[in-house]
Amino acid sequence: ELLRRPGRLSRPDRIAVILRGLPGAGKSRVARTLRDIEVANGGEAPRVLSMDDYFLQEVEVTKRCEETGRDVKESEMQYVFEAEMESIYKASALKAFRRTVDAGLYK
């Protein structure tokens, strides 16, 4: 157990956890759980780099206002997978990871 005592006392100062898997497998949930455990045990919130972030797009949606019954336009973030962009996004994520490591910004 690297996140809780006594194991966290003997772990390296900096660690990186890389999660890979199929879409919908729960990687983001696991990353959030690891972050929450780290913070609950006195650590700083770790940096989470996610490929999902590259596929989030701000889109305008129309919703019905419950109070007025009128349609209102709102912006929200939606996941839009673009297969042709995947290799570019992977390269960008790797570059962000390398910058994080080089700057010592990970815990």
C-alpha positions in Angstrom: 0.0 0.0 0.0 1.8 3.1 -1.3 -0.9 5.6 -0.4 -1.5 4.9 3.3 0.7 4.4 6.3 2.9 2.6 6.9 3.7 2.0 3.2 3.7 5.6 2.2 6.6 6.3 4.7 8.9 4.0 2.7 7.8 5.0 -0.9 9.9 7.2 -3.1 9.3 11.0 -2.8 7.8 11.0 -6.3 5.8 8.4 -8.1 3.9 8.2 -11.4 0.9 6.0 -12.0 -0.1 5.3 -15.6 -3.5 3.9 -16.2 -4.4 2.4 -19.6 -7.5 0.6 -20.7 -10.6 0.6 -22.8 -13.0 3.5 -22.9 -15.4 3.3 -20.0 -13.2 0.9 -18.0 -13.0 3.2 -15.0 -9.5 4.8 -15.4 -10.8 8.3 -14.5 -12.6 6.9 -11.5 -9.5 5.1 -10.3 -7.4 8.3 -10.8 -9.9 10.4 -8.8 -9.9 7.7 -6.0 -6.1 7.7 -5.9 -6.1 11.5 -5.7 -8.7 11.5 -2.9 -6.7 8.8 -0.9 -3.5 10.8 -1.3 -5.1 14.0 0.0 -6.9 12.2 2.8 -3.5 10.9 4.0 -1.8 14.3 4.1 -0.4 14.5 0.6 -0.8 17.2 -2.0 -3.4 16.6 -4.7 -1.5 14.8 -7.4 -1.6 16.1 -11.0 -3.9 14.0 -13.2 -3.2 14.1 -17.0 -6.0 12.5 -19.0 -6.5 11.9 -22.7 -10.2 12.5 -22.1 -9.4 16.2 -21.5 -8.3 16.5 -25.1 -11.6 15.3 -26.4 -13.8 17.6 -24.3 -15.4 20.4 -26.4 -17.6 23.2 -25.2 -20.9 23.0 -27.0 -24.0 25.1 -26.8 -27.1 23.2 -25.8 -30.8 24.2 -25.4 -32.5 23.3 -22.2 -35.9 24.1 -20.8 -35.9 26.4 -17.8 -38.0 24.7 -15.1 -39.1 28.1 -13.6 -40.1 29.8 -16.8 -40.8 26.9 -19.2 -38.7 28.7 -21.8 -35.8 27.3 -23.8 -32.5 28.7 -22.7 -29.1 28.2 -24.3 -26.2 27.0 -22.1 -22.7 25.9 -22.7 -21.5 22.6 -21.4 -18.5 20.3 -21.9 -19.1 17.2 -24.0 -16.8 14.3 -24.9 -16.4 14.2 -28.6 -14.0 11.5 -29.8 -12.0 12.4 -33.0 -10.1 9.4 -34.2 -8.0 11.5 -36.6 -6.8 13.6 -33.7 -5.8 10.8 -31.4 -2.1 10.5 -32.3 -1.7 14.3 -32.0 -3.4 14.3 -28.6 -1.3 11.4 -27.4 1.9 13.2 -28.4 0.7 16.3 -26.6 -0.2 14.3 -23.5 3.3 12.7 -23.5 4.9 16.1 -23.8 2.8 17.4 -20.9 3.9 14.4 -18.8 7.5 15.0 -19.6 7.2 18.7 -18.7 5.6 17.7 -15.4 8.4 15.2 -14.6 11.1 17.7 -15.7 9.6 20.5 -13.5 9.2 18.1 -10.5 5.5 18.9 -10.4 4.3 15.4 -9.6 4.0 13.7 -6.3 
